[in-house]
């Protein structure tokens, strides 16, 4: 495929580039150590041969990543399901989702799309802050990721945003592939999932026509991701206290690596993905003369509502809402044993947090809020649709 050279710094690798990239990866000692850990018991020469046999990025995902993800789900979850009944497996979409796990949100989506009968997976938007080493950038670009350049001056950021938008439009229109992007930069640490209007503005930089037409050309599907347990919940609570108590505190790359490792290997319970209808038809109902600011706000609200309605809620979400607000509004959604078990779970997560001046009341409130917000937001969305 003839891909414009301007996309070279950010795009995923093309099939003809893979042999050289494979050589770099296989020769890298850190990559080797990771692969030998992930595929323990498999000789590295055999893994290298399997990698080199993958002719396309999709081959790599199906032959290497799919099996790893399937075995990982057995180890760390109680199953992963997806409701894709509102979308057409023969079409291509931009899946815009809430963001729970740095690595696995998009990885599990790829597996679920294959299981649902899609002919392809997704090109994945990934921030350059997560690319801690050259081999990691090579690996994610083999795995159909494109790079969101975040560390730049304001003037550069505008150019980067336009390039990113144009690439997303190119993927949908010319490569006929899907795209995955989170609804906001970074994860909503308190699970209060809201779409950033700035992200929608970026997405409307590419394409042609009005703002609504440009967004429609991306065929956006709001995607709700629900984890019964968030392995990184205690790390997020710790972040909240550090940001509260330490002026100017910021995460380091080591913190990001810790979050990635914990997110991948930690307990998740049940996982569910829910695809809302593509918003193209809804966009067509907006007034043609709607001011841009109002339009972006309306689109963000629509995506938020669809994601909130699509959550799969678990007993711990309802118990957290009642514990947080000191009532029993959702008492019919969980048993006393489930509530007790969840309270014990929260106490155990607080015990994991290593801080010199640990504010346990504050940390408990933060943890409860993470689990309560999906229930609170879904109830608000249901009331809005009545």
C-alpha positions, -999 to 999 in steps of 0.1 A, spaced: 0 0 0 12 35 -8 12 53 25 22 90 26 57 95 40 44 121 65 29 92 85 62 74 89 71 87 124 38 75 139 22 47 119 22 10 125 47 -10 105 38 -24 71 43 -61 62 73 -54 40 91 -38 70 85 -66 94 115 -89 86 140 -61 96 120 -52 127 118 -89 137 156 -91 134 160 -61 157 135 -74 183 149 -110 183 184 -96 189 174 -74 217 182 -89 252 153 -72 270 128 -84 244 143 -119 247 139 -118 285 103 -107 283 95 -134 257 111 -162 277 91 -151 307 58 -149 288 63 -181 269 82 -200 296 92 -235 286 93 -226 248 129 -225 234 137 -190 222 148 -202 188 114 -217 183 97 -184 193 120 -165 170 111 -189 141 74 -184 149 78 -146 149 96 -147 116 69 -168 100 43 -140 106 39 -123 72 16 -95 84 8 -76 116 -25 -95 118 -6 -128 115 16 -117 144 -15 -109 165 -32 -142 158 -2 -164 161 16 -148 191 -8 -124 209 -41 -142 207 -28 -174 224 -11 -153 251 -42 -133 258 -64 -164 259 -42 -181 285 -38 -148 304 -76 -145 307 -78 -180 322 -52 -171 348 -63 -136 359 -100 -133 351 -133 -151 354 -139 -147 316 -142 -119 291 -173 -113 269 -184 -88 243 -217 -77 230 -211 -66 194 -247 -71 183 -252 -33 175 -223 -32 150 -216 -49 116 -186 -72 116 -181 -64 79 -177 -26 86 -148 -6 100 -151 16 130 -133 39 154 -139 22 188 -138 50 214 -138 36 249 -134 43 286 -99 34 297 -92 10 326 -59 -7 318 -29 8 300 -22 -23 279 -51 -47 281 -81 -25 271 -71 -26 234 -55 -60 236 -86 -78 248 -106 -58 223 -85 -73 195 -91 -108 208 -129 -101 211 -131 -88 176 -115 -119 162 -139 -140 183 -169 -120 171 -160 -127 134 -144 -94 124 -119 -99 95 -94 -76 112 -85 -61 146 -76 -25 155 -49 0 149 -43 12 185 -35 48 196 -7 46 222 10 75 240 47 80 236 51 82 274 47 45 275 75 38 251 103 33 277 128 16 253 133 14 215 123 -23 214 89 -14 230 82 10 202 91 -16 177 69 -42 193 38 -20 196 41 -8 160 43 -45 149 12 -50 170 -7 -24 149 -2 6 172 3 42 161 20 67 183 5 97 200 33 122 204 25 141 237 59 156 247 61 186 224 58 224 224 24 240 218 31 247 181 43 212 176 13 197 194 -11 213 169 9 198 140 10 165 158 -27 165 164 -35 172 127 -11 145 116 -27 120 141 -62 129 129 -52 126 92 -37 92 100 -69 79 117 -90 90 87 -65 73 64 -67 40 84 -105 39 82 -109 52 46 -78 38 28 -65 9 49 -100 -3 57 -90 -11 93 -105 -4 127 -91 21 152 -91 21 190 -87 52 210 -95 61 246 -121 88 252 -96 109 271 -58 111 275 -48 87 303 -71 67 325 -99 82 346 -84 73 379 -118 76 397 -137 58 369 -158 89 362 -155 83 325 -159 115 304 -150 122 268 -125 150 263 -138 175 238 -102 183 228 -99 147 216 -130 151 194 -116 184 180 -84 166 171 -104 138 153 -122 165 133 -90 180 120 -88 153 93 -113 143 67 -135 167 46 -167 187 50 -184 200 81 -173 189 116 -202 165 119 -193 150 85 -156 146 95 -165 128 127 -190 106 108 -162 96 84 -145 79 114 -176 58 122 -172 62 160 -186 34 181 -188 42 219 -173 12 237 -179 4 274 -153 -16 292 -162 -31 325 -138 -48 349 -151 -64 381 -119 -56 398 -92 -32 388 -57 -46 397 -43 -10 397 -70 4 421 -46 7 450 -19 23 428 -44 49 416 -55 56 452 -19 60 462 -15 85 433 -45 105 446 -29 110 480 5 118 466 -10 144 443 -29 158 472 0 159 496 31 165 475 31 197 454 41 191 418 42 153 422 41 135 389 43 98 378 76 85 366 83 60 338 89 35 365 54 42 378 40 35 344 59 3 341 46 -8 375 11 0 364 15 -20 332 28 -50 350 2 -49 378 -26 -43 353 -16 -73 331 -10 -98 359 -34 -87 386 -69 -101 394 -97 -88 372 -127 -109 379 -153 -107 351 -147 -85 321 -172 -72 296 -171 -51 264 -202 -35 251 -205 -18 217 -231 9 214 -245 17 179 -222 37 156 -229 74 161 -231 83 124 -269 83 123 -272 104 155 -247 129 140 -270 133 111 -297 146 134 -277 176 146 -286 210 131 -263 219 102 -258 254 117 -250 242 152 -220 262 166 -188 241 168 -185 245 205 -220 232 211 -215 204 187 -184 190 203 -201 193 237 -232 174 224 -210 147 209 -191 142 241 -223 140 261 -237 114 236 -206 92 238 -205 95 276 -242 84 279 -237 55 255 -207 43 275 -224 47 308 -255 28 296 -232 0 283 -214 -7 316 -219 -42 330 -222 -36 367 -212 -61 394 -223 -64 430 -192 -46 441 -202 -15 421 -236 -13 438 -221 -20 473 -194 7 467 -221 32 459 -240 25 490 -209 24 512 -197 57 497 -230 75 502 -240 58 535 -273 45 523 -288 12 510 -303 24 477 -288 -5 458 -293 -31 486 -313 -54 462 -283 -56 439 -260 -75 462 -261 -99 492 -248 -92 527 -220 -117 520 -211 -99 488 -210 -65 506 -189 -80 534 -165 -96 509 -161 -63 491 -154 -44 523 -127 -69 531 -113 -65 496 -111 -27 500 -93 -31 534 -68 -55 517 -61 -29 490 -55 -2 515 -30 -25 533 -10 -27 500 -5 10 498 30 20 510 30 56 521 48 72 551 17 91 562 -11 69 549 -45 86 552 -67 55 553 -100 73 554 -91 93 523 -78 62 505 -109 42 513 -131 70 499 -110 71 467 -112 33 463 -150 33 469 -154 61 444 -136 41 417 -160 12 421 -191 34 427 -189 58 398 -199 33 371 -232 25 390 -238 62 398 -232 73 361 -253 44 347 -283 53 370 -280 90 358 -279 79 322 -309 57 326 -329 85 342 -319 108 314 -333 84 288 -366 80 305 
